[in-house]
Structures are given as structure tokens and as C-alpha cells.
Amino acid sequence: MGKENFSKIKLLRIWEILKQDSDENNPLTTNQILEKLSESGIVCDRRTLYQDIAILNSYGYEVICKKGQHSNGYYVIDRSFDVPELRILIDAVQAASFISPKKTAELTDKIAALGGSYRADILKKNIVEFNTTKHNNEHIYYSVNAIEDAILAEKKISFQYFDLNESHERVFRKNGEKYLVNPVAMVFSNDNYYLICYHDNHDDITTYRIDRMLNVSVSDQETNKTAQPKGLNIAKHRKQSFSMFGGKTETVKFEADKDLLDVIYDKFGEDTQIRSLGNGKISFTADVEISPMFFGWCCSFPNRLKILAPISVLFEIRNHIKGLNYLFVIDK
């Protein structure tokens, strides 16, 4: 290796060492940096190290010197993520059911490492194990990668789709025949990761759980834009959906107790228009995909939430409740 290239590699390694193994509470001494360089097969003396650090600072790679009684310490604080940001990412991975236990551990280590070695130890020591049922489909990462490639290239994707039987075995739909769809987006909803797409011969959006997809591949066929459902709006679809397998969309008018405002804003958004009715009551309207999940949500607030219109939705929820009677039949 030429002298010039060696100097460049040495500067890069010094920066990597400081970024990974130092912070404001854990500066590295000159001897520690030299030792770590030696472990990487790089020979450097103290005088040259001081010059290298000065070069890094002159080019905007800030290395802070902490003066000590017997020796100086060096550290960097320029990190891509702060500890609170890394904590949020780690908790999100821990809580996501579609990420397998093995991948959860791998991703947690990678995210924690972004904070440097000292912060990584702290982050991993303080991990909260969520009581989340994890899926075991390790292929989900290859599936996500293929779907992302297809969306960017505006290509169709093909895949097999399966359910699990009572013996936890995969049972493929369509006898294992591959689906061919036009991918639009991937959405995280109700603890699962979904593909939102449409078929050439269907008029509506279709959703598939990505953890139930296998052998996902990018097709040579271009996305069929002419078959795309009219008025397709992923953000709106996600906001009004109580289940990724919802039904028709209806504009529903509600009456509710005022103390349900936080629940209403969490579900329908903080821009939901609220009308005060007095006596602690409010009314509002929202576009909702009518589904059993929606009915279940309504039933979570007995005597506190009421559907006012349309009448067709009132009849549907009444029939849904009647259909639940079998849950309370006691065999004699």
C-alpha cells in the first residue's frame, strides 16, 4: 500500500475508533487509540496521531480534546442517532410481531451499535421484552426487499400465499399457484406488515400479510396503471381502516361522551371535526371501512358511543351483536 493510501486508511480508522468507542463520558486516551490502531495492523506514534487528529478537525470531522491531569482524552459527539431515538427504534422492533425472534435480536444489536459501544451496552441492558407473539417466517426480509424493488421499478410481483392449519403447518392458497399483483405500498397495521396492491381484474385494493407470503419475486411485467382503482389514497385508506381486510367505506356519524376525545383523535386523527352537544356529549363524522373490527371497537365503549347514521350501519352492527349470542350459550 502506498504511503498516501496508508495515511488515508489511518485517518479513516482513527475516526471509526473514536466514533464507535468514545463519547463525552468515555474519552479515549492517546495510548488507547494507538492500541486500537495496532490491533487493526496500523502502526502510529503519538506525534503522528496528534497531527492526524488535527487534520480531521480541519476538514470538519470534529474530535474534541478533554484535558486531563496526566493525559488527554479524545472523543466525538457527532452521531447519526441520539439515545432516545435509538430507544424508540429498539422498542418498535421489540413490539413488532412480524419480526421473528432471531431477527429481533439481530436488529436490536445493530440499532444499539449505532450509538457507539458504551451506549450500546446501556441500551441493551435496559431492553424491555414486550409480550408480543412473534412470527417465524424468516423470509419476510427477502419479501420486503423484493416488494420494495418492484415498487421502485414499477413492476408486478409474484408470490405464494399460505395460511396455518391447526397443526401449525402451512397450507397454500390456490394449491400453491402464484399470485401476480401490482404492488402499491407496504403498511404496518395491527401489529402486522401488509402489502397493499391491486389485481388487473379487480376493482378494489387488496391486502396481503407479508409474513404469509413466500417466494416473492419481481416480475418482468410492468405495473398495470390502467387497472389501478380510482381515487387510490394509501394515507386515507390507512387512516379509515379498522382492519386491513375491511369492507366498504361509509361516512358514519357518531355521538360520544366528551371524555372519549383522546380515543377519537387517536383513531381518526387530530383534525377530526368535533361538535359539542352539551351535557358532556359530542358528535363527529368519520369515513370508516365497515368490518367486524369496527363493530368490536364500537362495542368497547358501551353507553358512551353511539352510531347516529347511516341506518344501514346501525342494522349491520345490531346483526353483528346478535351473531355473537352463541358465545354465551352454555351447554347443559
LUMVO-153622 format. One record per residue (C-alpha): residue in one letter; x, y, z. Coordinates in pm, whole numbers, plus 50000, padded with zeros to 5 digits. Each point is the difference from the previous one (the first is absolute). Layout:
   type       x       y       z
      A       X       Y       Z
...
This chain:
   type       x       y       z
      M   50000   50000   50000
      G   50137   50342   49903
      K   50085   50257   50267
      E   49716   50231   49895
      N   49740   49720   50006
      F   50132   49880   50338
      S   49950   50350   50144
      K   49641   50010   49873
      I   49921   49659   50150
      K   50157   50107   50330
      L   49789   50316   50016
      L   49684   49801   49922
      R   50081   49741   50268
      I   50070   50268   50263
      W   49661   50157   49927
      E   49826   49659   50013
      I   50162   49917   50336
      L   49902   50331   50155
      K   49646   49987   49862
      Q   49942   49644   50118
      D   50184   49987   50333
      S   49993   50352   50143
      D   49749   50254   50122
      E   49999   50302   50231
      N   49995   49773   50307
      N   50253   49750   49865
      P   50286   50175   49819
      L   50287   49791   49864
      T   50356   50074   50106
      T   50283   50024   49751
      N   50129   49658   50108
      Q   49655   49842   49957
      I   49967   50136   49646
      L   50350   49882   49910
      E   49922   49655   50142
      K   49679   49971   49796
      L   50187   50110   49686
      S   50261   49733   50068
      E   49723   49736   50029
      S   49897   50101   49649
      G   50357   49958   49875
      I   50067   50374   49980
      V   50325   50132   50149
      C   49985   50357   50130
      D   50191   50207   50255
      R   49871   50267   50235
      R   50132   50298   49799
      T   49843   49872   49678
      L   49672   49932   50179
      Y   49977   50360   50117
      Q   50059   50114   49640
      D   49732   49762   49870
      I   49744   50128   50252
      A   50083   50356   49897
      I   49942   49905   49635
      L   49658   49847   50084
      N   49898   50318   50182
      S   50116   50220   49711
      Y   49769   49811   49763
      G   49695   50026   50225
      Y   50025   49661   50175
      E   49986   50142   50350
      V   50211   49816   50256
      I   49976   50157   50344
      C   50300   49999   50232
      K   49930   49967   50372
      K   50299   50122   50198
      G   50107   49775   50285
      Q   50249   50026   50284
      H   50219   49720   49866
      S   49870   49947   49645
      N   49754   50141   49751
      G   49686   49820   49889
      Y   49835   50017   49657
      Y   49641   49944   49898
      V   49739   50083   49737
      I   49637   50086   50057
      D   49888   50012   49638
      R   49764   49702   49980
      S   49721   49922   49757
      F   49757   49914   50281
      D   49955   50115   50358
      V   49931   49747   50276
      P   49625   50083   50022
      E   49969   49947   49623
      L   50178   49664   50021
      R   49779   49901   50293
      I   49688   50069   49792
      L   50136   49790   49711
      I   50092   49710   50228
      D   49660   50004   50171
      A   49828   50005   49660
      V   50196   49690   49893
      Q   49926   49826   50330
      A   49626   50071   49966
      A   49963   49903   49632
      S   49850   49653   49977
      F   50098   49945   49635
      I   50372   50007   50091
      S   50119   49653   50100
      P   50179   49949   50335
      K   50332   49940   49823
      K   49975   50315   49790
      T   49879   50198   50301
      A   50324   49920   50181
      E   50210   50082   49692
      L   49826   50331   49932
      T   50020   50101   50366
      D   50378   49947   49998
      K   50039   50200   49678
      I   49787   50291   50119
      A   50174   50013   50339
      A   50340   50002   49827
      L   49907   50325   49825
      G   50041   50174   50335
      G   50357   49881   50053
      S   50130   49716   50216
      Y   49932   50161   50339
      R   49648   50112   49917
      A   49931   49665   49832
      D   50065   49821   50330
      I   49766   50237   50184
      L   49725   49967   49737
      K   50014   49620   50000
      K   50003   49979   50379
      N   49681   50207   50019
      I   49804   49811   49734
      V   49640   49927   50093
      E   49878   49664   49870
      F   49651   50069   49861
      N   49742   49726   50039
      T   49973   49976   49623
      T   49927   49682   49806
      K   50272   49983   49736
      H   49955   49839   49658
      N   50258   49752   49874
      N   50015   50078   49628
      E   50367   50093   49950
      H   49931   50066   49631
      I   49819   50325   50079
      Y   50319   50203   49948
      Y   50055   49860   49653
      S   49632   50064   49927
      V   50020   50362   50117
      N   50312   50054   49788
      A   49835   49854   49688
      I   49682   50203   50052
      E   50199   50321   50047
      D   50200   49929   49682
      A   49678   49934   49806
      I   49834   50322   50119
      L   50304   50208   49904
      A   50030   49828   49659
      E   49619   50014   49944
      K   49985   49624   49945
      K   49748   49738   50108
      I   50091   49738   50261
      S   49914   49633   50030
      F   49978   49794   50317
      Q   49843   49704   50176
      Y   49760   50065   50287
      F   49927   49770   50292
      D   49794   49955   50316
      L   50087   49792   50306
      N   49790   49698   50093
      E   49933   49860   50346
      S   50334   49813   49987
      H   50187   50325   49926
      E   50070   49879   49646
      R   49996   50225   49697
      V   49704   49949   49770
      F   50043   50185   49673
      R   49706   50173   49842
      K   49916   49924   49636
      N   50185   49669   50047
      G   50331   50182   50001
      E   49936   50186   49675
      K   50173   50338   49996
      Y   49817   50330   50032
      L   50092   50279   49758
      V   49918   50350   50126
      N   50081   50367   49957
      P   50174   50117   50322
      V   49924   50347   50133
      A   50139   50026   50354
      M   50086   49817   50321
      V   49811   50096   50317
      F   50048   49910   50365
      S   49658   49951   50162
      N   49860   49805   50295
      D   50343   49853   50084
      N   50049   49861   49648
      Y   50168   50111   49679
      Y   49776   50008   49693
      L   50040   50033   49627
      I   49745   50231   49843
      C   49948   49914   49634
      Y   49741   49950   49728
      H   49929   49730   49741
      D   49952   50062   49629
      N   49647   49861   50013
      H   49880   50141   50337
      D   49850   50341   50067
      D   50114   50036   50362
      I   50317   50017   50205
      T   50122   49662   50129
      T   50220   49941   50304
      Y   50223   49706   50091
      R   50198   49931   50316
      I   50365   50000   49901
      D   50089   49739   50263
      R   49761   49761   49819
      M   50168   50052   49663
      L   50273   49771   49863
      N   50219   49995   49689
      V   49938   50366   49925
      S   50163   50105   49674
      V   49998   50302   49772
      S   49820   49931   49673
      D   50113   50114   49656
      Q   49653   50147   49948
      E   49950   50373   50042
      T   49748   50123   50258
      N   49655   50026   49841
      K   49916   50363   50069
      T   49668   49980   49813
      A   49872   49742   50253
      Q   50080   50217   50302
      P   49686   50072   50208
      K   49873   50353   49957
      G   50070   50243   50282
      L   50267   49774   50152
      N   50127   50176   50314
      I   50219   49787   50227
      A   50013   50252   50285
      K   49621   50032   50002
      H   49956   49624   49972
      R   50232   49944   50299
      K   49826   50266   50211
      Q   49645   49871   49950
      S   50084   49630   50018
      F   49914   49807   50317
      S   50131   49684   49837
      M   50221   49956   49699
      F   49725   49766   49883
      G   49718   50252   50043
      G   49688   50039   49793
      K   49827   50285   49822
      T   50066   50357   50106
      E   49719   50198   50164
      T   49981   50350   50146
      V   49878   49930   50354
      K   49858   50254   50245
      F   50065   49936   50369
      E   49889   50134   50336
      A   50241   49946   50290
      D   50088   50103   50352
      K   50244   50291   50004
      D   50256   49800   50199
      L   50053   49778   49692
      L   50167   50286   49811
      D   50350   49855   50035
      V   49878   49663   49869
      I   49828   50170   49707
      Y   50305   50209   49910
      D   50228   49695   50027
      K   49782   49805   49759
      F   49880   50258   49750
      G   50263   50274   50029
      E   50028   50328   50187
      D   49838   50187   49710
      T   49666   49823   50061
      Q   49725   50262   50020
      I   49825   49985   50339
      R   49664   50157   50082
      S   49901   50059   50362
      L   49647   49886   50088
      G   50010   50112   50364
      N   49956   49782   50310
      G   50340   49841   49938
      K   49901   49870   49656
      I   50164   50058   49660
      S   49935   49893   49642
      F   50234   49942   49706
      T   50013   49827   49662
      A   50272   49777   49855
      D   50057   49790   49689
      V   50021   49641   50117
      E   50055   49662   49835
      I   49714   49792   50136
      S   50129   49674   50147
      P   49971   49779   50309
      M   50303   50186   50139
      F   49806   50324   49977
      F   49699   49847   50174
      G   50227   49867   50274
      W   50150   50346   50049
      C   49652   50153   50036
      C   49900   49736   50255
      S   50306   50089   50210
      F   49818   50312   50123
      P   49652   49887   50114
      N   49768   50288   50090
      R   50276   50246   49901
      L   50002   49977   49621
      K   49703   49992   49765
      I   49964   49972   49621
      L   49749   50254   49873
      A   50018   49938   49624
      P   49978   49846   49749
      I   49719   49764   50094
      S   50156   49718   49796
      V   50305   49995   50228
      L   49772   49995   50306
      F   49829   49687   49866
      E   50336   49838   49923
      I   50138   50052   50350
      R   49675   49873   50155
      N   50021   49684   49789
      H   50366   49963   50095
      I   49913   50016   50371
      K   49717   49749   49954
      G   50243   49765   49830
      L   50220   50003   50310
      N   49727   49841   50214
      Y   50144   49652   49943
      L   50302   50104   50209
      F   49780   50007   50310
      V   49807   49675   49945
      I   50080   49755   50278
      D   49970   49631   49912
      K   49798   49810   50260
